[in-house]
Amino acid sequence: MIYTPLNDVEIKYQSRGVLIDLNKDDRADVFFGVTHVGDPVNKEDKFRFNIITSILTSIPVNNNEQTPVFRKDVRIPLNNFGVYNWYNASEITLIEKIISENGSFLWIGNWLAANRNYLPVQILGINNQRFNGWIELTADASGERLILHRAAISKVPETEVSAGL
């Protein structure tokens, strides 16, 4: 595994996003950032904490545009699994704060309870070989942030890996 310490970097609104080069080839594989979306129809503001992947980087996504939350030691499969398909060049919202016109707010997203959990990733390498890995992160709604702890990608192609190991 190639490990990348992310030093508990925080992803917050109006702060710089974070690019991560998982396989150390001098190209960004994933980007974490916050997008502000104004919704005049519903009279809401939305703050979306997103992951964006490159053309060579895939994450598993379901029909609801969600990614799975893996716990430590869960195997990350090479192929599509359950309701999830590996998609490259994706932009997925992990958590979202919705603020209504009257100032009330609501947090949504399947990563809301994530505390040092793992987001599976897969990078396409030379000869279309797949390299599995993960990104360890925490979603902190009360602090209005994502915290990126560390990441890893396998050095061995076409091999399942365990999240967090």
Secondary structure, 3 states (H helix, E strand, C coil): CEEEEEEEEEECCCCCCEEECCCCCCCCCEEEEEEEEEECCCCEEEEEEEEEECCCEEEEECCCCCCCCECCCCEECCCCECCEEEEECCEEEEEEEEEECCCCEEEECCCCCCCCEEEEEEEECHHHCEEEEEEEEEEECCCCEEEEEEEEECCCCCCCEECCC
